[in-house]
Amino acid sequence: MVRLFALTKGRARPVGDGFFDLISMISLADPRARDPFQPEPVLDPEHRAILDLCADGPLSVAELGSYTDLPVSVVRVLLGDLDDAELIHVTRPVPLAELPDERLLREVINGLRAL
């Protein structure tokens, strides 16, 4: 059994300023979008497991934690590595401040019903 701090190389947070919400959707990045001059990253088995899981389609951070049997905090660090290597694409949830106003939506629905 490998200790969790060894998987993350002692890190408790992802590389860079990226934060991975539990419901952020993770998918494989388009390989053509990668910088051709960037060296090929060295991936641990856990990194490869995440990439293999995402090969079938986007998964949330919570799902990746469940499927890999790793704590979400460790998955977030591993995702930071993959994001830094441009191997994944992250779709973050819409912040509450950017969601449409409930009153406006009700007015639209009522207007549609009146048609």
C-alpha positions in Angstrom: 0.0 0.0 0.0 1.3 3.4 -1.0 0.9 6.2 1.5 -1.3 9.1 0.2 1.4 11.7 0.7 3.7 9.7 -1.5 1.0 9.8 -4.3 0.9 13.6 -4.1 4.6 14.0 -3.5 3.8 15.7 -0.2 1.5 18.3 -1.7 -1.9 19.1 -0.1 -3.1 21.4 -2.9 -3.1 21.2 -6.7 -0.4 22.9 -8.7 -1.1 26.5 -9.7 -4.3 28.3 -8.6 -6.7 25.7 -9.9 -9.5 24.5 -7.6 -11.5 21.5 -8.5 -15.1 21.6 -7.2 -16.7 18.3 -6.4 -19.1 18.7 -9.4 -16.5 20.0 -11.9 -16.6 17.8 -14.9 -13.2 16.4 -16.1 -12.7 15.2 -19.7 -9.6 14.4 -21.8 -8.1 17.4 -23.5 -7.7 17.5 -27.3 -4.2 16.2 -27.9 -3.8 18.6 -30.8 -4.2 21.5 -28.4 -1.1 20.5 -26.5 2.2 22.4 -27.0 4.3 20.2 -29.3 7.5 21.5 -27.8 6.5 20.6 -24.2 8.1 17.3 -23.1 5.9 14.3 -22.6 4.9 14.2 -18.9 5.9 11.3 -16.6 2.7 9.9 -15.3 2.2 7.7 -12.2 -0.3 4.8 -12.3 -2.9 7.0 -10.5 -2.6 9.7 -13.1 -3.1 7.0 -15.8 -6.1 5.6 -14.0 -7.8 9.0 -14.0 -7.1 9.4 -17.7 -8.4 5.9 -18.5 -11.6 6.6 -16.6 -12.1 9.9 -18.5 -11.6 8.2 -21.8 -15.2 6.9 -21.8 -16.6 10.4 -21.2 -16.6 13.3 -18.7 -16.7 12.5 -15.0 -17.0 14.7 -11.9 -14.3 15.0 -9.4 -16.4 13.1 -6.8 -16.9 10.2 -9.3 -13.2 10.0 -9.9 -12.6 9.9 -6.2 -15.1 7.0 -5.9 -13.8 5.0 -8.9 -10.1 5.3 -7.9 -10.8 4.7 -4.2 -8.7 7.8 -3.4 -9.7 10.7 -1.1 -11.0 13.7 -3.1 -8.1 15.8 -1.8 -5.6 13.4 -3.4 -7.7 13.3 -6.6 -7.6 17.1 -6.7 -3.8 17.2 -6.5 -3.5 14.6 -9.2 -6.0 16.5 -11.4 -3.8 19.6 -10.9 -0.9 17.7 -12.3 -2.9 16.6 -15.3 -4.3 20.0 -15.9 -0.8 21.5 -15.7 0.3 19.0 -18.3 -2.6 20.0 -20.5 -4.0 16.4 -20.5 -7.5 17.2 -19.2 -10.2 19.8 -19.7 -12.1 21.1 -16.7 -15.7 22.3 -17.0 -16.4 24.2 -13.8 -20.0 24.8 -12.5 -21.6 28.1 -13.1 -21.2 30.4 -10.0 -24.5 31.4 -8.3 -23.9 35.0 -9.1 -24.1 34.2 -12.9 -27.3 32.2 -12.7 -30.4 34.0 -14.1 -32.7 35.6 -11.6 -35.6 33.4 -10.4 -38.1 36.2 -10.9 -37.1 36.7 -14.5 -37.4 32.9 -15.2 -40.9 32.9 -13.7 -41.9 35.8 -15.9 -40.6 34.0 -19.0 -42.5 30.8 -18.1 -45.7 32.8 -17.4 -45.3 34.6 -20.7 -44.8 31.3 -22.6 -47.9 29.8 -20.9 -49.9 32.9 -22.0 -49.1 32.2 -25.7 
